[in-house]
Amino acid sequence: MVSINIIIGLLGMLLILIAFLLDEFSKKIHHKSLYFNLLNIFGSLFLMYYAYTLNSIPFMILNGVWFIASIVKLYYISK
């Protein structure tokens, strides 16, 4: 049986990959859109939790920076 931690990690990965692919191949979503940044915020948050469960400091830092950058970007585009 798959643990809830694996599911959270996979969901985080999926959200970030969806944001990336939509930004690359869709004209409806781009790096300055609300949906793109929300996908990155929740994806990185889930991956930060998953990295915490693995005790993976580099992965926590990477996703923490990704999370903060997405929050800041969302703040600036909402102004």
PDB file of N, CA, C and O in Angstrom:
ATOM      1  N   MET A   1       0.840  -1.189   0.000  1.00  0.00           N
ATOM      2  CA  MET A   1       0.000   0.000   0.000  1.00  0.00           C
ATOM      3  C   MET A   1       0.884   1.252   0.000  1.00  0.00           C
ATOM      4  O   MET A   1       1.920   1.297   0.663  1.00  0.00           O
ATOM      5  N   VAL A   2       0.463   2.239  -0.739  1.00  0.00           N
ATOM      6  CA  VAL A   2       1.223   3.487  -0.866  1.00  0.00           C
ATOM      7  C   VAL A   2       0.909   4.389   0.332  1.00  0.00           C
ATOM      8  O   VAL A   2      -0.249   4.555   0.717  1.00  0.00           O
ATOM      9  N   SER A   3       1.963   4.964   0.910  1.00  0.00           N
ATOM     10  CA  SER A   3       1.757   5.832   2.070  1.00  0.00           C
ATOM     11  C   SER A   3       1.235   7.200   1.640  1.00  0.00           C
ATOM     12  O   SER A   3       1.378   7.602   0.486  1.00  0.00           O
ATOM     13  N   ILE A   4       0.639   7.893   2.576  1.00  0.00           N
ATOM     14  CA  ILE A   4       0.110   9.233   2.314  1.00  0.00           C
ATOM     15  C   ILE A   4       1.247  10.195   1.960  1.00  0.00           C
ATOM     16  O   ILE A   4       1.046  11.130   1.185  1.00  0.00           O
ATOM     17  N   ASN A   5       2.439   9.970   2.522  1.00  0.00           N
ATOM     18  CA  ASN A   5       3.583  10.840   2.208  1.00  0.00           C
ATOM     19  C   ASN A   5       3.969  10.736   0.738  1.00  0.00           C
ATOM     20  O   ASN A   5       4.269  11.747   0.102  1.00  0.00           O
ATOM     21  N   ILE A   6       3.964   9.528   0.196  1.00  0.00           N
ATOM     22  CA  ILE A   6       4.276   9.341  -1.225  1.00  0.00           C
ATOM     23  C   ILE A   6       3.223  10.037  -2.083  1.00  0.00           C
ATOM     24  O   ILE A   6       3.558  10.677  -3.080  1.00  0.00           O
ATOM     25  N   ILE A   7       1.973   9.916  -1.706  1.00  0.00           N
ATOM     26  CA  ILE A   7       0.889  10.556  -2.463  1.00  0.00           C
ATOM     27  C   ILE A   7       1.051  12.070  -2.450  1.00  0.00           C
ATOM     28  O   ILE A   7       0.868  12.718  -3.480  1.00  0.00           O
ATOM     29  N   ILE A   8       1.392  12.640  -1.299  1.00  0.00           N
ATOM     30  CA  ILE A   8       1.606  14.088  -1.199  1.00  0.00           C
ATOM     31  C   ILE A   8       2.791  14.508  -2.065  1.00  0.00           C
ATOM     32  O   ILE A   8       2.726  15.528  -2.751  1.00  0.00           O
ATOM     33  N   GLY A   9       3.867  13.734  -2.038  1.00  0.00           N
ATOM     34  CA  GLY A   9       5.029  14.033  -2.873  1.00  0.00           C
ATOM     35  C   GLY A   9       4.705  13.962  -4.355  1.00  0.00           C
ATOM     36  O   GLY A   9       5.117  14.825  -5.130  1.00  0.00           O
ATOM     37  N   LEU A  10       3.968  12.933  -4.747  1.00  0.00           N
ATOM     38  CA  LEU A  10       3.585  12.802  -6.153  1.00  0.00           C
ATOM     39  C   LEU A  10       2.650  13.925  -6.590  1.00  0.00           C
ATOM     40  O   LEU A  10       2.757  14.423  -7.711  1.00  0.00           O
ATOM     41  N   LEU A  11       1.744  14.320  -5.721  1.00  0.00           N
ATOM     42  CA  LEU A  11       0.834  15.420  -6.031  1.00  0.00           C
ATOM     43  C   LEU A  11       1.607  16.720  -6.215  1.00  0.00           C
ATOM     44  O   LEU A  11       1.336  17.476  -7.148  1.00  0.00           O
ATOM     45  N   GLY A  12       2.569  16.986  -5.329  1.00  0.00           N
ATOM     46  CA  GLY A  12       3.405  18.183  -5.468  1.00  0.00           C
ATOM     47  C   GLY A  12       4.165  18.197  -6.770  1.00  0.00           C
ATOM     48  O   GLY A  12       4.222  19.217  -7.457  1.00  0.00           O
ATOM     49  N   MET A  13       4.755  17.052  -7.114  1.00  0.00           N
ATOM     50  CA  MET A  13       5.485  16.937  -8.379  1.00  0.00           C
ATOM     51  C   MET A  13       4.563  17.168  -9.563  1.00  0.00           C
ATOM     52  O   MET A  13       4.921  17.864 -10.513  1.00  0.00           O
ATOM     53  N   LEU A  14       3.382  16.582  -9.503  1.00  0.00           N
ATOM     54  CA  LEU A  14       2.415  16.716 -10.584  1.00  0.00           C
ATOM     55  C   LEU A  14       1.984  18.173 -10.771  1.00  0.00           C
ATOM     56  O   LEU A  14       1.887  18.646 -11.903  1.00  0.00           O
ATOM     57  N   LEU A  15       1.728  18.881  -9.681  1.00  0.00           N
ATOM     58  CA  LEU A  15       1.303  20.281  -9.770  1.00  0.00           C
ATOM     59  C   LEU A  15       2.379  21.151 -10.422  1.00  0.00           C
ATOM     60  O   LEU A  15       2.074  21.986 -11.273  1.00  0.00           O
ATOM     61  N   ILE A  16       3.627  20.955 -10.025  1.00  0.00           N
ATOM     62  CA  ILE A  16       4.706  21.754 -10.607  1.00  0.00           C
ATOM     63  C   ILE A  16       4.923  21.395 -12.071  1.00  0.00           C
ATOM     64  O   ILE A  16       5.173  22.277 -12.893  1.00  0.00           O
ATOM     65  N   LEU A  17       4.830  20.119 -12.402  1.00  0.00           N
ATOM     66  CA  LEU A  17       4.978  19.717 -13.802  1.00  0.00           C
ATOM     67  C   LEU A  17       3.836  20.242 -14.669  1.00  0.00           C
ATOM     68  O   LEU A  17       4.059  20.633 -15.815  1.00  0.00           O
ATOM     69  N   ILE A  18       2.624  20.253 -14.135  1.00  0.00           N
ATOM     70  CA  ILE A  18       1.487  20.803 -14.881  1.00  0.00           C
ATOM     71  C   ILE A  18       1.714  22.293 -15.144  1.00  0.00           C
ATOM     72  O   ILE A  18       1.493  22.776 -16.255  1.00  0.00           O
ATOM     73  N   ALA A  19       2.157  23.014 -14.114  1.00  0.00           N
ATOM     74  CA  ALA A  19       2.436  24.446 -14.294  1.00  0.00           C
ATOM     75  C   ALA A  19       3.496  24.661 -15.366  1.00  0.00           C
ATOM     76  O   ALA A  19       3.345  25.521 -16.233  1.00  0.00           O
ATOM     77  N   PHE A  20       4.564  23.881 -15.304  1.00  0.00           N
ATOM     78  CA  PHE A  20       5.641  24.013 -16.284  1.00  0.00           C
ATOM     79  C   PHE A  20       5.155  23.708 -17.699  1.00  0.00           C
ATOM     80  O   PHE A  20       5.420  24.472 -18.627  1.00  0.00           O
ATOM     81  N   LEU A  21       4.446  22.595 -17.863  1.00  0.00           N
ATOM     82  CA  LEU A  21       3.990  22.198 -19.200  1.00  0.00           C
ATOM     83  C   LEU A  21       2.967  23.173 -19.768  1.00  0.00           C
ATOM     84  O   LEU A  21       2.991  23.473 -20.962  1.00  0.00           O
ATOM     85  N   LEU A  22       2.073  23.667 -18.924  1.00  0.00           N
ATOM     86  CA  LEU A  22       1.104  24.654 -19.400  1.00  0.00           C
ATOM     87  C   LEU A  22       1.796  25.955 -19.805  1.00  0.00           C
ATOM     88  O   LEU A  22       1.413  26.589 -20.787  1.00  0.00           O
ATOM     89  N   ASP A  23       2.806  26.343 -19.049  1.00  0.00           N
ATOM     90  CA  ASP A  23       3.560  27.550 -19.391  1.00  0.00           C
ATOM     91  C   ASP A  23       4.290  27.374 -20.716  1.00  0.00           C
ATOM     92  O   ASP A  23       4.379  28.317 -21.502  1.00  0.00           O
ATOM     93  N   GLU A  24       4.802  26.199 -20.966  1.00  0.00           N
ATOM     94  CA  GLU A  24       5.559  25.935 -22.191  1.00  0.00           C
ATOM     95  C   GLU A  24       4.676  25.769 -23.419  1.00  0.00           C
ATOM     96  O   GLU A  24       5.027  26.241 -24.500  1.00  0.00           O
ATOM     97  N   PHE A  25       3.535  25.105 -23.267  1.00  0.00           N
ATOM     98  CA  PHE A  25       2.772  24.682 -24.435  1.00  0.00           C
ATOM     99  C   PHE A  25       1.369  25.267 -24.565  1.00  0.00           C
ATOM    100  O   PHE A  25       0.688  24.997 -25.554  1.00  0.00           O
ATOM    101  N   SER A  26       0.926  26.050 -23.609  1.00  0.00           N
ATOM    102  CA  SER A  26      -0.417  26.618 -23.666  1.00  0.00           C
ATOM    103  C   SER A  26      -0.334  28.133 -23.746  1.00  0.00           C
ATOM    104  O   SER A  26       0.529  28.757 -23.128  1.00  0.00           O
ATOM    105  N   LYS A  27      -1.228  28.704 -24.504  1.00  0.00           N
ATOM    106  CA  LYS A  27      -1.274  30.162 -24.588  1.00  0.00           C
ATOM    107  C   LYS A  27      -2.206  30.754 -23.517  1.00  0.00           C
ATOM    108  O   LYS A  27      -2.277  31.973 -23.363  1.00  0.00           O
ATOM    109  N   LYS A  28      -2.913  29.896 -22.784  1.00  0.00           N
ATOM    110  CA  LYS A  28      -3.876  30.374 -21.792  1.00  0.00           C
ATOM    111  C   LYS A  28      -3.252  30.601 -20.419  1.00  0.00           C
ATOM    112  O   LYS A  28      -3.802  31.344 -19.606  1.00  0.00           O
ATOM    113  N   ILE A  29      -2.121  29.975 -20.156  1.00  0.00           N
ATOM    114  CA  ILE A  29      -1.471  30.145 -18.853  1.00  0.00           C
ATOM    115  C   ILE A  29      -0.008  30.511 -19.096  1.00  0.00           C
ATOM    116  O   ILE A  29       0.632  29.969 -19.997  1.00  0.00           O
ATOM    117  N   HIS A  30       0.511  31.425 -18.295  1.00  0.00           N
ATOM    118  CA  HIS A  30       1.897  31.852 -18.421  1.00  0.00           C
ATOM    119  C   HIS A  30       2.436  32.177 -17.044  1.00  0.00           C
ATOM    120  O   HIS A  30       1.693  32.147 -16.062  1.00  0.00           O
ATOM    121  N   HIS A  31       3.704  32.483 -16.961  1.00  0.00           N
ATOM    122  CA  HIS A  31       4.365  32.659 -15.669  1.00  0.00           C
ATOM    123  C   HIS A  31       3.830  33.833 -14.842  1.00  0.00           C
ATOM    124  O   HIS A  31       4.138  33.934 -13.655  1.00  0.00           O
ATOM    125  N   LYS A  32       3.053  34.701 -15.435  1.00  0.00           N
ATOM    126  CA  LYS A  32       2.476  35.810 -14.675  1.00  0.00           C
ATOM    127  C   LYS A  32       1.006  35.580 -14.330  1.00  0.00           C
ATOM    128  O   LYS A  32       0.335  36.496 -13.854  1.00  0.00           O
ATOM    129  N   SER A  33       0.506  34.394 -14.559  1.00  0.00           N
ATOM    130  CA  SER A  33      -0.910  34.135 -14.283  1.00  0.00           C
ATOM    131  C   SER A  33      -1.106  33.626 -12.847  1.00  0.00           C
ATOM    132  O   SER A  33      -0.206  33.039 -12.247  1.00  0.00           O
ATOM    133  N   LEU A  34      -2.273  33.865 -12.337  1.00  0.00           N
ATOM    134  CA  LEU A  34      -2.641  33.413 -11.001  1.00  0.00           C
ATOM    135  C   LEU A  34      -2.539  31.895 -10.895  1.00  0.00           C
ATOM    136  O   LEU A  34      -1.972  31.381  -9.931  1.00  0.00           O
ATOM    137  N   TYR A  35      -3.077  31.178 -11.867  1.00  0.00           N
ATOM    138  CA  TYR A  35      -3.107  29.717 -11.810  1.00  0.00           C
ATOM    139  C   TYR A  35      -1.709  29.111 -11.839  1.00  0.00           C
ATOM    140  O   TYR A  35      -1.432  28.152 -11.118  1.00  0.00           O
ATOM    141  N   PHE A  36      -0.837  29.659 -12.660  1.00  0.00           N
ATOM    142  CA  PHE A  36       0.538  29.173 -12.725  1.00  0.00           C
ATOM    143  C   PHE A  36       1.198  29.283 -11.357  1.00  0.00           C
ATOM    144  O   PHE A  36       1.823  28.334 -10.884  1.00  0.00           O
ATOM    145  N   ASN A  37       1.057  30.433 -10.731  1.00  0.00           N
ATOM    146  CA  ASN A  37       1.697  30.654  -9.436  1.00  0.00           C
ATOM    147  C   ASN A  37       1.047  29.839  -8.326  1.00  0.00           C
ATOM    148  O   ASN A  37       1.741  29.372  -7.423  1.00  0.00           O
ATOM    149  N   LEU A  38      -0.262  29.660  -8.373  1.00  0.00           N
ATOM    150  CA  LEU A  38      -0.917  28.816  -7.374  1.00  0.00           C
ATOM    151  C   LEU A  38      -0.483  27.355  -7.507  1.00  0.00           C
ATOM    152  O   LEU A  38      -0.274  26.674  -6.502  1.00  0.00           O
ATOM    153  N   LEU A  39      -0.349  26.877  -8.738  1.00  0.00           N
ATOM    154  CA  LEU A  39       0.149  25.512  -8.938  1.00  0.00           C
ATOM    155  C   LEU A  39       1.554  25.364  -8.357  1.00  0.00           C
ATOM    156  O   LEU A  39       1.857  24.359  -7.714  1.00  0.00           O
ATOM    157  N   ASN A  40       2.401  26.349  -8.577  1.00  0.00           N
ATOM    158  CA  ASN A  40       3.759  26.303  -8.027  1.00  0.00           C
ATOM    159  C   ASN A  40       3.771  26.413  -6.504  1.00  0.00           C
ATOM    160  O   ASN A  40       4.555  25.736  -5.839  1.00  0.00           O
ATOM    161  N   ILE A  41       2.911  27.259  -5.952  1.00  0.00           N
ATOM    162  CA  ILE A  41       2.858  27.423  -4.500  1.00  0.00           C
ATOM    163  C   ILE A  41       2.454  26.112  -3.829  1.00  0.00           C
ATOM    164  O   ILE A  41       3.128  25.647  -2.910  1.00  0.00           O
ATOM    165  N   PHE A  42       1.363  25.523  -4.286  1.00  0.00           N
ATOM    166  CA  PHE A  42       0.900  24.286  -3.649  1.00  0.00           C
ATOM    167  C   PHE A  42       1.821  23.108  -3.964  1.00  0.00           C
ATOM    168  O   PHE A  42       2.054  22.254  -3.108  1.00  0.00           O
ATOM    169  N   GLY A  43       2.340  23.062  -5.184  1.00  0.00           N
ATOM    170  CA  GLY A  43       3.270  21.994  -5.534  1.00  0.00           C
ATOM    171  C   GLY A  43       4.525  22.024  -4.684  1.00  0.00           C
ATOM    172  O   GLY A  43       4.956  20.992  -4.169  1.00  0.00           O
ATOM    173  N   SER A  44       5.111  23.199  -4.534  1.00  0.00           N
ATOM    174  CA  SER A  44       6.330  23.306  -3.729  1.00  0.00           C
ATOM    175  C   SER A  44       6.046  23.084  -2.245  1.00  0.00           C
ATOM    176  O   SER A  44       6.888  22.547  -1.526  1.00  0.00           O
ATOM    177  N   LEU A  45       4.880  23.489  -1.790  1.00  0.00           N
ATOM    178  CA  LEU A  45       4.505  23.248  -0.396  1.00  0.00           C
ATOM    179  C   LEU A  45       4.388  21.749  -0.113  1.00  0.00           C
ATOM    180  O   LEU A  45       4.892  21.264   0.900  1.00  0.00           O
ATOM    181  N   PHE A  46       3.734  21.031  -0.996  1.00  0.00           N
ATOM    182  CA  PHE A  46       3.610  19.580  -0.830  1.00  0.00           C
ATOM    183  C   PHE A  46       4.980  18.903  -0.907  1.00  0.00           C
ATOM    184  O   PHE A  46       5.262  17.976  -0.148  1.00  0.00           O
ATOM    185  N   LEU A  47       5.830  19.371  -1.828  1.00  0.00           N
ATOM    186  CA  LEU A  47       7.162  18.781  -1.941  1.00  0.00           C
ATOM    187  C   LEU A  47       8.056  19.132  -0.751  1.00  0.00           C
ATOM    188  O   LEU A  47       8.921  18.343  -0.371  1.00  0.00           O
ATOM    189  N   MET A  48       7.851  20.306  -0.165  1.00  0.00           N
ATOM    190  CA  MET A  48       8.582  20.646   1.056  1.00  0.00           C
ATOM    191  C   MET A  48       8.208  19.687   2.180  1.00  0.00           C
ATOM    192  O   MET A  48       9.077  19.208   2.909  1.00  0.00           O
ATOM    193  N   TYR A  49       6.920  19.411   2.317  1.00  0.00           N
ATOM    194  CA  TYR A  49       6.475  18.453   3.332  1.00  0.00           C
ATOM    195  C   TYR A  49       7.086  17.079   3.069  1.00  0.00           C
ATOM    196  O   TYR A  49       7.581  16.424   3.987  1.00  0.00           O
ATOM    197  N   TYR A  50       7.047  16.653   1.817  1.00  0.00           N
ATOM    198  CA  TYR A  50       7.601  15.345   1.463  1.00  0.00           C
ATOM    199  C   TYR A  50       9.103  15.289   1.766  1.00  0.00           C
ATOM    200  O   TYR A  50       9.593  14.290   2.292  1.00  0.00           O
ATOM    201  N   ALA A  51       9.820  16.344   1.439  1.00  0.00           N
ATOM    202  CA  ALA A  51      11.255  16.404   1.732  1.00  0.00           C
ATOM    203  C   ALA A  51      11.505  16.353   3.233  1.00  0.00           C
ATOM    204  O   ALA A  51      12.472  15.743   3.687  1.00  0.00           O
ATOM    205  N   TYR A  52      10.632  16.995   3.999  1.00  0.00           N
ATOM    206  CA  TYR A  52      10.736  16.948   5.459  1.00  0.00           C
ATOM    207  C   TYR A  52      10.593  15.519   5.966  1.00  0.00           C
ATOM    208  O   TYR A  52      11.338  15.090   6.847  1.00  0.00           O
ATOM    209  N   THR A  53       9.640  14.790   5.410  1.00  0.00           N
ATOM    210  CA  THR A  53       9.448  13.399   5.849  1.00  0.00           C
ATOM    211  C   THR A  53      10.650  12.530   5.494  1.00  0.00           C
ATOM    212  O   THR A  53      10.904  11.523   6.156  1.00  0.00           O
ATOM    213  N   LEU A  54      11.393  12.913   4.450  1.00  0.00           N
ATOM    214  CA  LEU A  54      12.600  12.184   4.054  1.00  0.00           C
ATOM    215  C   LEU A  54      13.852  12.705   4.756  1.00  0.00           C
ATOM    216  O   LEU A  54      14.928  12.118   4.645  1.00  0.00           O
ATOM    217  N   ASN A  55      13.699  13.809   5.477  1.00  0.00           N
ATOM    218  CA  ASN A  55      14.815  14.499   6.115  1.00  0.00           C
ATOM    219  C   ASN A  55      15.859  14.911   5.078  1.00  0.00           C
ATOM    220  O   ASN A  55      17.061  14.751   5.287  1.00  0.00           O
ATOM    221  N   SER A  56      15.377  15.438   3.969  1.00  0.00           N
ATOM    222  CA  SER A  56      16.240  15.861   2.857  1.00  0.00           C
ATOM    223  C   SER A  56      16.364  17.386   2.866  1.00  0.00           C
ATOM    224  O   SER A  56      15.528  18.097   2.308  1.00  0.00           O
ATOM    225  N   ILE A  57      17.411  17.863   3.505  1.00  0.00           N
ATOM    226  CA  ILE A  57      17.623  19.304   3.663  1.00  0.00           C
ATOM    227  C   ILE A  57      17.757  20.023   2.307  1.00  0.00           C
ATOM    228  O   ILE A  57      17.112  21.055   2.120  1.00  0.00           O
ATOM    229  N   PRO A  58      18.558  19.530   1.360  1.00  0.00           N
ATOM    230  CA  PRO A  58      18.664  20.238   0.074  1.00  0.00           C
ATOM    231  C   PRO A  58      17.319  20.363  -0.645  1.00  0.00           C
ATOM    232  O   PRO A  58      17.013  21.400  -1.232  1.00  0.00           O
ATOM    233  N   PHE A  59      16.530  19.304  -0.591  1.00  0.00           N
ATOM    234  CA  PHE A  59      15.221  19.313  -1.241  1.00  0.00           C
ATOM    235  C   PHE A  59      14.258  20.272  -0.532  1.00  0.00           C
ATOM    236  O   PHE A  59      13.439  20.927  -1.176  1.00  0.00           O
ATOM    237  N   MET A  60      14.364  20.348   0.807  1.00  0.00           N
ATOM    238  CA  MET A  60      13.539  21.306   1.560  1.00  0.00           C
ATOM    239  C   MET A  60      13.916  22.740   1.190  1.00  0.00           C
ATOM    240  O   MET A  60      13.040  23.586   1.011  1.00  0.00           O
ATOM    241  N   ILE A  61      15.217  23.015   1.075  1.00  0.00           N
ATOM    242  CA  ILE A  61      15.671  24.362   0.718  1.00  0.00           C
ATOM    243  C   ILE A  61      15.221  24.728  -0.687  1.00  0.00           C
ATOM    244  O   ILE A  61      14.706  25.823  -0.912  1.00  0.00           O
ATOM    245  N   LEU A  62      15.413  23.823  -1.623  1.00  0.00           N
ATOM    246  CA  LEU A  62      15.003  24.066  -3.008  1.00  0.00           C
ATOM    247  C   LEU A  62      13.526  24.416  -3.083  1.00  0.00           C
ATOM    248  O   LEU A  62      13.156  25.411  -3.708  1.00  0.00           O
ATOM    249  N   ASN A  63      12.686  23.620  -2.460  1.00  0.00           N
ATOM    250  CA  ASN A  63      11.246  23.857  -2.543  1.00  0.00           C
ATOM    251  C   ASN A  63      10.805  25.026  -1.673  1.00  0.00           C
ATOM    252  O   ASN A  63       9.793  25.663  -1.966  1.00  0.00           O
ATOM    253  N   GLY A  64      11.542  25.316  -0.617  1.00  0.00           N
ATOM    254  CA  GLY A  64      11.261  26.507   0.180  1.00  0.00           C
ATOM    255  C   GLY A  64      11.506  27.774  -0.616  1.00  0.00           C
ATOM    256  O   GLY A  64      10.714  28.714  -0.561  1.00  0.00           O
ATOM    257  N   VAL A  65      12.612  27.797  -1.361  1.00  0.00           N
ATOM    258  CA  VAL A  65      12.908  28.953  -2.225  1.00  0.00           C
ATOM    259  C   VAL A  65      11.868  29.056  -3.329  1.00  0.00           C
ATOM    260  O   VAL A  65      11.413  30.154  -3.651  1.00  0.00           O
ATOM    261  N   TRP A  66      11.485  27.916  -3.917  1.00  0.00           N
ATOM    262  CA  TRP A  66      10.472  27.887  -4.972  1.00  0.00           C
ATOM    263  C   TRP A  66       9.153  28.443  -4.429  1.00  0.00           C
ATOM    264  O   TRP A  66       8.485  29.229  -5.101  1.00  0.00           O
ATOM    265  N   PHE A  67       8.783  28.036  -3.221  1.00  0.00           N
ATOM    266  CA  PHE A  67       7.553  28.496  -2.575  1.00  0.00           C
ATOM    267  C   PHE A  67       7.593  30.008  -2.346  1.00  0.00           C
ATOM    268  O   PHE A  67       6.646  30.718  -2.688  1.00  0.00           O
ATOM    269  N   ILE A  68       8.683  30.491  -1.773  1.00  0.00           N
ATOM    270  CA  ILE A  68       8.801  31.929  -1.487  1.00  0.00           C
ATOM    271  C   ILE A  68       8.796  32.748  -2.781  1.00  0.00           C
ATOM    272  O   ILE A  68       8.140  33.786  -2.858  1.00  0.00           O
ATOM    273  N   ALA A  69       9.519  32.284  -3.787  1.00  0.00           N
ATOM    274  CA  ALA A  69       9.549  32.998  -5.068  1.00  0.00           C
ATOM    275  C   ALA A  69       8.152  33.063  -5.689  1.00  0.00           C
ATOM    276  O   ALA A  69       7.778  34.085  -6.266  1.00  0.00           O
ATOM    277  N   SER A  70       7.393  31.996  -5.576  1.00  0.00           N
ATOM    278  CA  SER A  70       6.031  31.987  -6.133  1.00  0.00           C
ATOM    279  C   SER A  70       5.102  32.913  -5.356  1.00  0.00           C
ATOM    280  O   SER A  70       4.253  33.579  -5.949  1.00  0.00           O
ATOM    281  N   ILE A  71       5.254  32.960  -4.056  1.00  0.00           N
ATOM    282  CA  ILE A  71       4.454  33.881  -3.228  1.00  0.00           C
ATOM    283  C   ILE A  71       4.774  35.333  -3.601  1.00  0.00           C
ATOM    284  O   ILE A  71       3.873  36.150  -3.789  1.00  0.00           O
ATOM    285  N   VAL A  72       6.068  35.638  -3.704  1.00  0.00           N
ATOM    286  CA  VAL A  72       6.487  37.003  -4.063  1.00  0.00           C
ATOM    287  C   VAL A  72       5.967  37.367  -5.448  1.00  0.00           C
ATOM    288  O   VAL A  72       5.453  38.467  -5.646  1.00  0.00           O
ATOM    289  N   LYS A  73       6.094  36.463  -6.396  1.00  0.00           N
ATOM    290  CA  LYS A  73       5.604  36.706  -7.762  1.00  0.00           C
ATOM    291  C   LYS A  73       4.100  36.954  -7.749  1.00  0.00           C
ATOM    292  O   LYS A  73       3.617  37.862  -8.426  1.00  0.00           O
ATOM    293  N   LEU A  74       3.359  36.160  -6.988  1.00  0.00           N
ATOM    294  CA  LEU A  74       1.913  36.335  -6.886  1.00  0.00           C
ATOM    295  C   LEU A  74       1.577  37.699  -6.282  1.00  0.00           C
ATOM    296  O   LEU A  74       0.628  38.354  -6.712  1.00  0.00           O
ATOM    297  N   TYR A  75       2.344  38.116  -5.302  1.00  0.00           N
ATOM    298  CA  TYR A  75       2.139  39.425  -4.700  1.00  0.00           C
ATOM    299  C   TYR A  75       2.318  40.535  -5.739  1.00  0.00           C
ATOM    300  O   TYR A  75       1.489  41.440  -5.833  1.00  0.00           O
ATOM    301  N   TYR A  76       3.401  40.465  -6.518  1.00  0.00           N
ATOM    302  CA  TYR A  76       3.674  41.520  -7.501  1.00  0.00           C
ATOM    303  C   TYR A  76       2.682  41.533  -8.661  1.00  0.00           C
ATOM    304  O   TYR A  76       2.348  42.604  -9.167  1.00  0.00           O
ATOM    305  N   ILE A  77       2.209  40.378  -9.086  1.00  0.00           N
ATOM    306  CA  ILE A  77       1.244  40.400 -10.193  1.00  0.00           C
ATOM    307  C   ILE A  77      -0.151  40.797  -9.720  1.00  0.00           C
ATOM    308  O   ILE A  77      -0.995  41.179 -10.530  1.00  0.00           O
ATOM    309  N   SER A  78      -0.399  40.708  -8.412  1.00  0.00           N
ATOM    310  CA  SER A  78      -1.729  41.088  -7.904  1.00  0.00           C
ATOM    311  C   SER A  78      -1.836  42.586  -7.651  1.00  0.00           C
ATOM    312  O   SER A  78      -2.931  43.094  -7.410  1.00  0.00           O
ATOM    313  N   LYS A  79      -0.725  43.292  -7.702  1.00  0.00           N
ATOM    314  CA  LYS A  79      -0.735  44.749  -7.462  1.00  0.00           C
ATOM    315  C   LYS A  79      -1.305  45.494  -8.643  1.00  0.00           C
ATOM    316  O   LYS A  79      -1.390  46.722  -8.616  1.00  0.00           O
TER     317      LYS A  79
END
